[in-house]
Amino acid sequence: MTVQENVRKPLDRLAETLADEMAAVDALIRERMASQHAPRIPEVTAHLIGAGGKRLRPMLTLASARLMGYSGPWHVHLAATVEFIHTATLLHDDVVDESRQRRGRPTANLLWDNKSSVLVGDYLFARSFQLMVEPGNMRTLEILANASATIAEGEVLQLTAAQDLATDESVYLQVVRGKTAALFSAATEVGGVIAGGSADQVRALFDYGDALGIAFQIVDDLLDYGGATDTIGKNVGDDFRERKLTLPVIKAVAQATPEERAFWSRTIEAGDQREGDLDHALSLLARHGAMEAARRDALDHAARARAALEVLPQHPIRDLLSDLAEFVVSRVA
């Protein structure tokens, strides 16, 4: 398996197509992240939002609404809501993971402190709920509120599952559906709902976001063991050092000899990591074809995402979303 680092065209094309609406989203984010009484809030938020993230999730909301023919203003509020939820979870995740780098820059908890990151994350969650109420649509409010709870549940499940060798692929998928795919599927679903799509169309948009989110996370897990630090925005092997039982490792553990299982137990469960352990972990992943097997799973989910789009109207946006699903997995070829 090789890593393709610079395949960005579908995402760029989507960004260009949605440029005006994304500018409105960015303006709303800047307006709502302000705080009259606590200057630390915009300082921390601006550091993370200004780090040059892809803004993929809010783009999915805008794209879904445009695909379904929406012409009103509220998809901008929903997209900003999605980005606020995402940013809040990043702030909290970096504290939980004791991360020192995000998108190639020092994390907020490193530049300020854990308290600031947690409390500013709480503020952004609160802001997201203010935003999601404003369209006055109970269904979109329900979808985004449920996604917020699912994300938190997924993070808590990961705390116990990520360092337990008994964690299998079904539990891994449950974690991924919580911490990653829930926001992807909510982002696409609310776009369809605000546009007045049929139940079948809204379900198709949900299915697309769910499958795309799973593929995205599997690829992210693969890149941790094979990407370039300046591309993935963190150090290669961070998941191993943080003792996260991601899909490639789960697949290797399932085929491990007693000696290999003892290695994984020492490094992941007990956290006793020594010089050369990362290289040995990589050799075990290669020995059992774990990276290639995980890549095939990512390709399957990307194919499921593309298939979900088939019931939706013919539209250039639909083609871009299909290309996007292919792009997500093209990073590992």
KEGUDREN-392714 format. One line per field, with one value per residue (C-alpha): residue number from 1; residue in three letters; x, y, z. Coordinates in steps of 0.2 Angstrom, whole numbers, always signed. Layout:
BEGIN
resi: [NUM:...]
resn: [ALA:...]
c1: [X:...]
c2: [Y:...]
c3: [Z:...]
END
This chain:
BEGIN
resi: [1:2:3:4:5:6:7:8:9:10:11:12:13:14:15:16:17:18:19:20:21:22:23:24:25:26:27:28:29:30:31:32:33:34:35:36:37:38:39:40:41:42:43:44:45:46:47:48:49:50:51:52:53:54:55:56:57:58:59:60:61:62:63:64:65:66:67:68:69:70:71:72:73:74:75:76:77:78:79:80:81:82:83:84:85:86:87:88:89:90:91:92:93:94:95:96:97:98:99:100:101:102:103:104:105:106:107:108:109:110:111:112:113:114:115:116:117:118:119:120:121:122:123:124:125:126:127:128:129:130:131:132:133:134:135:136:137:138:139:140:141:142:143:144:145:146:147:148:149:150:151:152:153:154:155:156:157:158:159:160:161:162:163:164:165:166:167:168:169:170:171:172:173:174:175:176:177:178:179:180:181:182:183:184:185:186:187:188:189:190:191:192:193:194:195:196:197:198:199:200:201:202:203:204:205:206:207:208:209:210:211:212:213:214:215:216:217:218:219:220:221:222:223:224:225:226:227:228:229:230:231:232:233:234:235:236:237:238:239:240:241:242:243:244:245:246:247:248:249:250:251:252:253:254:255:256:257:258:259:260:261:262:263:264:265:266:267:268:269:270:271:272:273:274:275:276:277:278:279:280:281:282:283:284:285:286:287:288:289:290:291:292:293:294:295:296:297:298:299:300:301:302:303:304:305:306:307:308:309:310:311:312:313:314:315:316:317:318:319:320:321:322:323:324:325:326:327:328:329:330:331:332:333]
resn: [MET:THR:VAL:GLN:GLU:ASN:VAL:ARG:LYS:PRO:LEU:ASP:ARG:LEU:ALA:GLU:THR:LEU:ALA:ASP:GLU:MET:ALA:ALA:VAL:ASP:ALA:LEU:ILE:ARG:GLU:ARG:MET:ALA:SER:GLN:HIS:ALA:PRO:ARG:ILE:PRO:GLU:VAL:THR:ALA:HIS:LEU:ILE:GLY:ALA:GLY:GLY:LYS:ARG:LEU:ARG:PRO:MET:LEU:THR:LEU:ALA:SER:ALA:ARG:LEU:MET:GLY:TYR:SER:GLY:PRO:TRP:HIS:VAL:HIS:LEU:ALA:ALA:THR:VAL:GLU:PHE:ILE:HIS:THR:ALA:THR:LEU:LEU:HIS:ASP:ASP:VAL:VAL:ASP:GLU:SER:ARG:GLN:ARG:ARG:GLY:ARG:PRO:THR:ALA:ASN:LEU:LEU:TRP:ASP:ASN:LYS:SER:SER:VAL:LEU:VAL:GLY:ASP:TYR:LEU:PHE:ALA:ARG:SER:PHE:GLN:LEU:MET:VAL:GLU:PRO:GLY:ASN:MET:ARG:THR:LEU:GLU:ILE:LEU:ALA:ASN:ALA:SER:ALA:THR:ILE:ALA:GLU:GLY:GLU:VAL:LEU:GLN:LEU:THR:ALA:ALA:GLN:ASP:LEU:ALA:THR:ASP:GLU:SER:VAL:TYR:LEU:GLN:VAL:VAL:ARG:GLY:LYS:THR:ALA:ALA:LEU:PHE:SER:ALA:ALA:THR:GLU:VAL:GLY:GLY:VAL:ILE:ALA:GLY:GLY:SER:ALA:ASP:GLN:VAL:ARG:ALA:LEU:PHE:ASP:TYR:GLY:ASP:ALA:LEU:GLY:ILE:ALA:PHE:GLN:ILE:VAL:ASP:ASP:LEU:LEU:ASP:TYR:GLY:GLY:ALA:THR:ASP:THR:ILE:GLY:LYS:ASN:VAL:GLY:ASP:ASP:PHE:ARG:GLU:ARG:LYS:LEU:THR:LEU:PRO:VAL:ILE:LYS:ALA:VAL:ALA:GLN:ALA:THR:PRO:GLU:GLU:ARG:ALA:PHE:TRP:SER:ARG:THR:ILE:GLU:ALA:GLY:ASP:GLN:ARG:GLU:GLY:ASP:LEU:ASP:HIS:ALA:LEU:SER:LEU:LEU:ALA:ARG:HIS:GLY:ALA:MET:GLU:ALA:ALA:ARG:ARG:ASP:ALA:LEU:ASP:HIS:ALA:ALA:ARG:ALA:ARG:ALA:ALA:LEU:GLU:VAL:LEU:PRO:GLN:HIS:PRO:ILE:ARG:ASP:LEU:LEU:SER:ASP:LEU:ALA:GLU:PHE:VAL:VAL:SER:ARG:VAL:ALA]
c1: [+0:+6:+1:-5:-2:-8:-24:-35:-45:-62:-62:-55:-69:-82:-75:-74:-92:-98:-86:-100:-110:-94:-89:-106:-103:-85:-93:-106:-93:-82:-97:-103:-86:-84:-86:-88:-82:-70:-56:-48:-63:-60:-41:-42:-56:-47:-31:-40:-52:-37:-27:-33:-44:-53:-71:-77:-92:-100:-97:-107:-122:-121:-119:-133:-145:-139:-141:-159:-163:-163:-163:-166:-153:-154:-142:-128:-133:-134:-117:-109:-117:-109:-92:-94:-98:-83:-72:-78:-74:-57:-53:-59:-51:-34:-36:-41:-27:-14:-10:+3:+0:-16:-16:+3:+2:+3:-13:-23:-21:-2:-2:-14:-20:-32:-44:-45:-48:-61:-71:-69:-75:-90:-94:-93:-105:-117:-115:-119:-136:-140:-137:-146:-162:-163:-169:-185:-185:-188:-181:-164:-163:-167:-154:-140:-144:-144:-127:-120:-125:-119:-102:-99:-105:-93:-78:-82:-84:-67:-59:-63:-62:-46:-34:-43:-36:-54:-60:-66:-71:-89:-84:-72:-86:-97:-84:-81:-100:-100:-85:-83:-97:-111:-107:-104:-121:-129:-121:-128:-145:-149:-145:-158:-171:-170:-172:-188:-181:-192:-189:-180:-169:-165:-161:-149:-140:-139:-132:-119:-113:-112:-102:-91:-87:-82:-71:-63:-59:-52:-41:-35:-31:-21:-12:-6:+5:+10:+7:+19:+19:+17:+2:-8:-4:+2:+17:+17:+13:+4:-11:+2:+10:-7:-11:-26:-33:-37:-43:-26:-20:-37:-34:-16:-21:-35:-21:-8:+3:+5:+21:+14:-1:+10:+19:+2:-3:+13:+12:-6:-14:+0:+7:+25:+33:+51:+64:+60:+42:+34:+45:+40:+22:+23:+32:+17:+4:+14:+16:-3:-8:-18:-15:-21:-36:-41:-39:-51:-64:-62:-65:-80:-88:-83:-92:-107:-107:-107:-121:-132:-131:-140:-158:-154:-157:-145:-134:-116:-115:-120:-105:-94:-100:-97:-79:-76:-80:-67:-55:-56:-49:-37:-26:-21:-19]
c2: [+0:+17:+34:+47:+64:+77:+71:+86:+91:+85:+94:+109:+109:+107:+122:+132:+128:+133:+148:+161:+151:+145:+164:+167:+152:+159:+176:+169:+158:+174:+183:+170:+165:+182:+186:+203:+197:+183:+187:+170:+162:+171:+169:+150:+148:+158:+148:+132:+139:+148:+133:+130:+115:+108:+113:+97:+95:+112:+110:+94:+103:+116:+104:+93:+108:+114:+97:+97:+114:+124:+143:+150:+156:+143:+130:+143:+143:+124:+123:+134:+124:+108:+117:+123:+106:+99:+112:+110:+91:+94:+105:+92:+78:+86:+87:+69:+63:+75:+80:+93:+95:+98:+102:+104:+118:+117:+113:+125:+115:+116:+135:+139:+125:+111:+122:+135:+121:+112:+128:+136:+119:+120:+138:+132:+118:+131:+142:+128:+125:+143:+142:+126:+133:+149:+140:+135:+118:+104:+90:+98:+103:+85:+78:+89:+87:+68:+69:+79:+66:+52:+60:+62:+44:+38:+47:+39:+22:+24:+28:+10:+1:+9:+0:-16:-30:-38:-24:-31:-23:-21:-11:-1:+3:+8:+20:+27:+29:+39:+50:+53:+47:+54:+72:+68:+60:+74:+87:+79:+74:+92:+99:+88:+91:+110:+109:+99:+83:+67:+54:+43:+57:+62:+44:+43:+59:+51:+35:+44:+54:+39:+29:+43:+47:+29:+28:+45:+38:+22:+31:+43:+27:+21:+37:+37:+22:+28:+46:+61:+72:+88:+81:+73:+87:+75:+64:+47:+33:+45:+33:+19:+31:+36:+17:+18:+1:+7:-4:-10:-15:-24:-34:-38:-43:-55:-65:-63:-77:-78:-69:-55:-54:-51:-37:-29:-31:-23:-8:-5:-12:-9:+6:+0:+6:+5:+10:+1:-4:+7:-1:-18:-14:-8:-25:-35:-24:-29:-47:-50:-38:-28:-11:-18:-26:-10:-1:-13:-9:+9:+6:-3:+11:+23:+13:+12:+31:+33:+20:+30:+45:+36:+40:+59:+71:+72:+87:+93:+93:+75:+71:+81:+71:+55:+61:+66:+49:+42:+55:+51:+34:+39:+45:+27:+18]
c3: [+0:-5:+1:-12:-3:-16:-23:-19:-34:-30:-13:-22:-35:-21:-12:-28:-32:-14:-12:-9:+3:+12:+14:+22:+34:+38:+42:+53:+62:+65:+71:+83:+90:+97:+116:+124:+141:+138:+125:+128:+118:+101:+104:+106:+93:+80:+82:+78:+65:+57:+55:+38:+40:+25:+31:+24:+36:+33:+14:+15:+22:+9:-5:+1:+2:-15:-23:-17:-24:-8:-11:+7:+20:+34:+26:+31:+49:+49:+41:+54:+67:+60:+60:+78:+84:+75:+82:+100:+99:+92:+107:+119:+110:+111:+130:+131:+120:+127:+109:+105:+87:+76:+58:+59:+72:+91:+99:+110:+126:+123:+119:+133:+145:+146:+156:+142:+129:+138:+143:+125:+118:+130:+124:+105:+109:+117:+102:+91:+99:+98:+79:+76:+84:+73:+57:+67:+60:+73:+63:+59:+78:+82:+70:+76:+94:+92:+83:+97:+110:+98:+96:+115:+117:+104:+113:+129:+121:+114:+131:+136:+119:+112:+124:+126:+114:+115:+105:+88:+72:+77:+92:+81:+69:+83:+89:+72:+69:+85:+85:+66:+55:+66:+61:+43:+41:+51:+40:+24:+32:+38:+21:+13:+27:+26:+7:+9:+2:+2:+16:+3:-2:+15:+20:+5:+10:+28:+21:+10:+25:+36:+23:+19:+37:+40:+25:+30:+48:+41:+29:+44:+54:+39:+36:+55:+50:+33:+29:+30:+45:+36:+26:+40:+53:+66:+69:+61:+74:+86:+87:+92:+105:+112:+113:+101:+94:+77:+63:+56:+73:+77:+61:+65:+83:+76:+67:+80:+87:+106:+105:+94:+105:+120:+111:+108:+126:+132:+120:+119:+135:+147:+138:+140:+124:+121:+107:+91:+96:+82:+69:+75:+75:+57:+53:+61:+51:+35:+40:+42:+27:+40:+31:+14:+22:+31:+14:+6:+20:+16:-2:+2:+12:-1:-14:-3:-1:-20:-22:-10:-21:-36:-30:-29:-43:-57:-53:-54:-35:-35:-46:-35:-20:-29:-34:-16:-9:-22:-17:+2:-1:-15:-2:+1:-15]
END
